[in-house]
Every structure is written in structure tokens, then in C-alpha cells.
């Protein structure tokens, strides 16, 4: 009976992969399962936004903060980099 349940569970998990959200000072040792790369990327953006809104000190002037999403093989599938720069007063704003 156990073998059948294990086999069924593995069958149901096909297509699910484990992704790791690594920061320079804190690697993700557990990872999180997602159905695909797109879902992992979306979760990474949500995670980064939440983390930085609660811990803005992670980014200081002239600092760069980076989050890398890797797959189970360790390959980087997505990297989010946030940079903060002090701007001299009197400098005109960027035009887009």
C-alpha cells in the first residue's frame, strides 16, 4: 500500500520543480516548489518587494542588492538587482 501511495504522489508531482531564492548574505537551503520558471520569477518579485519594504536598510546609498533564483541544478534562471545611488542636488530628473 505504501508503495502505491508513494508512486501516486510522485506521479502527481510531475512538472513541479524546486527553486532557490539566494541572497549574497543568505543562501536558500530549503527551496520552494513551483510549477514553472514563470511562477518562480513572479514569486521572486513579490518576495523582494515585501522584504525590501520591511527592511529598507538592506539597500544603502551606492549599494547593490541582488536576489538570484536558481533551479535544482544550481543554474541561475532569474536575477533581480536593485541599486541605490545618491544623486547630487541640482541634477535634473531623468526623462523617459
Backbone as a chain_set.jsonl record, in Angstrom:
{"seq": "XXXXXXXXXXXXXXXXXXXXXXXXXXXXXXXXXXXXXXXXXXXXXXXXXXXXXXXXXXXXXXXXXXXXXXXXXXXXXXXXXXXXXXXXXXXXXXXX", "coords": {"N": [[0.816, -1.198, 0.0], [1.916, 1.282, 0.799], [3.856, 1.695, -1.176], [2.28, 2.098, -3.442], [0.938, 4.485, -2.777], [3.139, 6.207, -2.578], [4.091, 6.079, -5.209], [1.891, 7.162, -6.571], [1.855, 9.745, -5.496], [4.305, 10.746, -6.422], [3.749, 10.697, -9.134], [1.759, 12.618, -9.285], [3.265, 14.87, -8.77], [4.738, 15.48, -10.985], [6.322, 17.75, -13.123], [6.563, 19.725, -11.267], [8.982, 21.751, -9.804], [11.86, 22.483, -7.772], [12.894, 25.569, -6.538], [15.369, 28.002, -5.664], [15.836, 30.838, -3.665], [18.262, 32.952, -3.525], [20.27, 35.132, -1.638], [23.122, 37.296, -1.363], [24.129, 37.303, 1.293], [22.65, 35.368, 2.46], [21.977, 32.281, 1.69], [19.433, 30.236, 0.217], [18.502, 27.383, 1.632], [16.493, 25.526, 1.667], [14.593, 25.857, -0.413], [11.749, 26.25, -2.663], [8.808, 24.9, -4.045], [7.595, 25.208, -7.367], [5.418, 25.372, -10.211], [6.544, 26.167, -12.62], [9.157, 28.102, -14.327], [8.229, 30.725, -14.719], [6.341, 31.149, -12.651], [8.046, 30.983, -10.47], [9.681, 33.22, -10.912], [7.796, 35.288, -10.653], [7.093, 34.967, -7.957], [9.557, 35.577, -6.848], [9.791, 38.323, -7.38], [7.651, 39.277, -5.821], [8.514, 38.439, -3.283], [10.945, 39.897, -3.033], [9.976, 42.549, -3.118], [8.368, 42.618, -0.811], [10.268, 41.994, 1.18], [12.133, 44.135, 0.927], [10.477, 46.29, 1.471], [9.976, 45.948, 4.139], [12.49, 45.861, 5.221], [14.222, 48.207, 4.511], [16.806, 49.001, 4.991], [18.468, 47.195, 3.863], [19.327, 48.122, 1.494], [21.581, 50.534, 0.875], [22.937, 53.827, 0.255], [24.654, 53.782, -2.774], [24.818, 51.074, -2.709], [24.269, 47.735, -3.82], [21.755, 45.427, -4.13], [20.987, 42.041, -4.474], [19.037, 39.378, -5.736], [19.009, 36.045, -6.48], [17.499, 33.552, -8.407], [17.621, 30.171, -8.468], [17.63, 26.99, -10.138], [17.048, 23.473, -9.441], [19.428, 22.326, -10.244], [21.223, 24.261, -9.75], [21.555, 26.266, -11.566], [21.299, 29.657, -12.517], [18.249, 31.097, -13.035], [16.961, 33.458, -12.967], [17.628, 36.782, -12.082], [17.434, 39.413, -9.862], [18.263, 42.688, -9.499], [18.811, 45.424, -7.434], [19.622, 48.749, -7.212], [20.891, 51.513, -5.396], [21.522, 54.93, -5.492], [23.11, 57.88, -4.427], [22.154, 61.091, -5.419], [23.515, 64.03, -6.687], [22.495, 67.236, -5.469], [20.468, 69.455, -7.362], [20.745, 68.262, -9.778], [19.172, 67.576, -12.857], [16.03, 65.835, -13.29], [15.674, 62.492, -14.613], [14.621, 61.923, -17.933], [12.166, 60.11, -19.533]], "CA": [[0.0, 0.0, 0.0], [2.793, 2.432, 0.859], [4.494, 1.847, -2.47], [1.29, 2.671, -4.355], [0.747, 5.887, -2.408], [4.348, 6.93, -2.953], [4.105, 6.185, -6.667], [0.839, 8.109, -6.969], [2.287, 11.079, -5.112], [5.336, 11.149, -7.372], [3.086, 10.941, -10.404], [1.043, 13.889, -9.167], [4.229, 15.959, -8.647], [5.461, 15.677, -12.241], [6.247, 19.125, -13.596], [6.881, 20.639, -10.18], [10.426, 21.816, -9.578], [12.268, 23.251, -6.598], [13.67, 26.766, -6.854], [16.038, 28.57, -4.5], [15.94, 32.301, -3.691], [19.526, 33.202, -2.84], [20.811, 36.475, -1.466], [24.554, 37.145, -1.084], [24.411, 37.02, 2.697], [21.748, 34.344, 2.976], [21.525, 31.311, 0.682], [18.196, 29.491, 0.491], [18.887, 25.977, 1.738], [15.316, 24.664, 1.562], [13.935, 25.999, -1.698], [10.293, 26.263, -2.731], [8.343, 24.258, -5.277], [6.726, 25.944, -8.283], [5.085, 24.616, -11.417], [7.381, 26.548, -13.758], [10.05, 29.239, -14.123], [7.451, 31.967, -14.655], [5.787, 31.266, -11.303], [9.172, 31.25, -9.563], [10.071, 34.614, -11.131], [6.751, 36.126, -10.065], [7.252, 34.858, -6.507], [10.788, 36.286, -6.5], [9.467, 39.753, -7.364], [6.822, 39.523, -4.641], [9.38, 38.265, -2.119], [11.867, 41.026, -2.966], [9.213, 43.74, -2.756], [7.979, 42.512, 0.592], [11.47, 42.059, 2.011], [12.709, 45.472, 0.894], [9.571, 47.237, 2.12], [10.092, 45.751, 5.583], [13.909, 46.014, 5.589], [14.865, 49.091, 3.529], [18.227, 49.168, 5.286], [19.236, 46.265, 3.031], [19.907, 48.916, 0.402], [22.109, 51.826, 1.316], [23.455, 54.607, -0.868], [25.701, 53.149, -3.569], [24.793, 49.633, -2.512], [23.508, 46.927, -4.766], [21.159, 44.245, -3.509], [20.7, 41.089, -5.555], [18.359, 38.124, -5.44], [19.145, 35.104, -7.59], [16.647, 32.365, -8.359], [18.293, 29.059, -9.132], [16.86, 25.749, -10.207], [17.597, 22.372, -8.641], [20.798, 22.052, -10.696], [22.063, 25.388, -9.358], [21.634, 27.248, -12.649], [20.54, 30.883, -12.275], [17.215, 31.294, -14.053], [16.46, 34.823, -12.848], [18.344, 37.601, -11.111], [16.843, 40.732, -9.636], [19.265, 43.563, -8.904], [18.296, 46.738, -7.056], [20.739, 49.634, -6.885], [20.546, 52.826, -4.856], [22.605, 55.887, -5.696], [22.88, 59.266, -4.024], [22.188, 61.989, -6.572], [23.845, 65.389, -6.251], [21.372, 68.181, -5.563], [20.513, 70.318, -8.53], [20.78, 67.475, -11.015], [17.82, 67.466, -13.415], [15.481, 64.465, -13.281], [15.759, 61.716, -15.85], [13.445, 61.965, -18.799], [11.954, 58.793, -20.131]], "C": [[0.863, 1.268, 0.0], [3.441, 2.728, -0.488], [3.541, 2.494, -3.471], [1.073, 4.145, -4.05], [1.951, 6.727, -2.802], [4.401, 7.122, -4.459], [3.072, 7.179, -7.154], [1.261, 9.533, -6.659], [3.344, 11.589, -6.083], [4.722, 11.454, -8.726], [2.396, 12.303, -10.381], [2.01, 15.074, -9.164], [5.025, 16.193, -9.924], [5.255, 17.116, -12.701], [6.537, 20.142, -12.505], [8.377, 20.585, -9.933], [10.707, 22.687, -8.353], [13.177, 24.39, -7.056], [14.22, 27.353, -5.556], [16.195, 30.073, -4.694], [17.159, 32.682, -2.857], [19.886, 34.681, -2.823], [22.278, 36.312, -1.082], [24.852, 36.736, 0.36], [23.584, 35.856, 3.255], [21.272, 33.391, 1.873], [20.259, 30.593, 1.154], [18.545, 28.003, 0.486], [17.718, 25.027, 1.518], [14.661, 24.7, 0.183], [12.419, 25.954, -1.563], [9.879, 25.655, -4.061], [7.384, 25.172, -6.044], [6.491, 25.082, -9.514], [6.01, 24.924, -12.585], [8.237, 27.762, -13.408], [9.286, 30.541, -13.938], [6.874, 32.188, -13.266], [6.882, 31.571, -10.286], [9.627, 32.704, -9.695], [9.073, 35.569, -10.489], [6.875, 36.126, -8.541], [8.505, 35.601, -6.044], [10.541, 37.791, -6.43], [8.635, 40.113, -6.138], [7.651, 39.439, -3.365], [10.294, 39.475, -1.944], [11.135, 42.299, -2.541], [8.827, 43.747, -1.29], [9.187, 42.682, 1.512], [12.013, 43.485, 2.077], [11.786, 46.514, 1.521], [9.64, 47.127, 3.638], [11.52, 45.973, 6.096], [14.628, 46.929, 4.594], [16.349, 49.299, 3.785], [19.095, 48.169, 4.513], [19.906, 46.987, 1.868], [20.327, 50.262, 0.977], [22.624, 52.564, 0.09], [24.661, 53.91, -1.487], [25.805, 51.648, -3.333], [23.984, 48.976, -3.615], [23.02, 45.695, -4.016], [20.717, 43.314, -4.625], [20.019, 39.844, -4.995], [18.494, 37.238, -6.676], [18.22, 33.921, -7.362], [17.365, 31.283, -9.146], [17.377, 27.846, -9.163], [17.566, 24.672, -9.389], [19.038, 22.032, -9.008], [21.763, 23.167, -10.306], [22.222, 26.444, -10.435], [20.766, 28.464, -12.307], [19.529, 31.046, -13.399], [16.679, 32.723, -14.044], [17.291, 35.55, -11.803], [17.682, 38.97, -11.06], [17.888, 41.563, -8.907], [18.64, 44.924, -8.652], [19.491, 47.573, -6.619], [20.206, 50.957, -6.367], [21.759, 53.734, -5.007], [22.2, 57.244, -5.152], [23.031, 60.13, -5.274], [22.52, 63.393, -6.069], [22.652, 66.322, -6.409], [21.566, 69.07, -6.774], [20.563, 69.559, -9.849], [19.359, 67.342, -11.551], [17.334, 66.017, -13.39], [15.675, 63.794, -14.631], [14.485, 61.918, -16.65], [13.337, 60.605, -19.497], [11.132, 58.931, -21.386]], "O": [[0.567, 2.219, -0.723], [3.556, 3.887, -0.886], [3.953, 3.344, -4.261], [1.029, 4.967, -4.965], [1.796, 7.839, -3.306], [4.721, 8.211, -4.936], [3.349, 7.963, -8.062], [1.05, 10.433, -7.472], [3.284, 12.738, -6.52], [5.151, 12.393, -9.396], [2.453, 13.049, -11.358], [1.611, 16.182, -9.523], [5.916, 17.041, -9.933], [4.138, 17.631, -12.669], [6.739, 21.319, -12.805], [8.968, 19.507, -9.862], [9.887, 23.517, -7.96], [14.097, 24.196, -7.85], [13.617, 27.218, -4.492], [16.633, 30.529, -5.751], [17.091, 32.727, -1.629], [19.818, 35.376, -3.836], [22.646, 35.279, -0.523], [25.734, 35.913, 0.606], [23.799, 35.418, 4.385], [20.278, 33.666, 1.201], [20.058, 30.379, 2.35], [18.848, 27.438, -0.565], [17.924, 23.851, 1.216], [14.223, 23.667, -0.322], [11.88, 25.659, -0.496], [10.53, 25.875, -5.083], [6.501, 25.811, -5.471], [7.272, 24.179, -9.815], [6.245, 24.07, -13.441], [8.077, 28.371, -12.35], [9.649, 31.366, -13.1], [6.914, 33.307, -12.754], [6.663, 32.335, -9.346], [9.927, 33.349, -8.69], [9.465, 36.548, -9.854], [6.771, 37.178, -7.91], [8.511, 36.19, -4.963], [11.029, 38.457, -5.518], [8.882, 41.132, -5.492], [7.506, 40.272, -2.47], [10.409, 40.018, -0.846], [11.629, 43.044, -1.694], [8.947, 44.766, -0.611], [9.134, 43.419, 2.496], [12.319, 43.985, 3.16], [12.263, 47.518, 2.05], [9.392, 48.105, 4.344], [11.721, 46.242, 7.28], [15.545, 46.484, 3.903], [17.076, 49.729, 2.89], [20.32, 48.286, 4.51], [20.914, 46.529, 1.329], [19.507, 51.019, 1.497], [22.734, 51.984, -0.989], [25.58, 53.501, -0.778], [26.792, 51.026, -3.725], [23.131, 49.598, -4.248], [23.797, 45.011, -3.35], [20.134, 43.759, -5.614], [20.379, 39.335, -3.934], [18.135, 37.641, -7.782], [18.163, 33.36, -6.268], [17.677, 31.45, -10.325], [16.479, 27.695, -8.335], [18.567, 24.942, -8.725], [19.784, 21.509, -8.18], [22.972, 23.045, -10.503], [22.948, 27.419, -10.242], [19.63, 28.311, -11.86], [19.897, 31.124, -14.571], [16.024, 33.152, -14.994], [17.616, 34.987, -10.758], [17.412, 39.591, -12.087], [18.346, 41.189, -7.828], [18.018, 45.508, -9.54], [20.275, 47.158, -5.765], [19.189, 51.459, -6.847], [22.883, 53.347, -4.686], [21.083, 57.706, -5.384], [23.933, 59.914, -6.084], [21.886, 63.889, -5.137], [21.89, 66.209, -7.369], [22.691, 69.393, -7.156], [20.437, 70.157, -10.917], [18.439, 67.032, -10.794], [18.137, 65.086, -13.459], [15.82, 64.458, -15.658], [13.401, 62.065, -16.085], [14.326, 60.052, -19.98], [10.84, 57.934, -22.046]]}, "num_chains": 1, "name": "protein.A"}
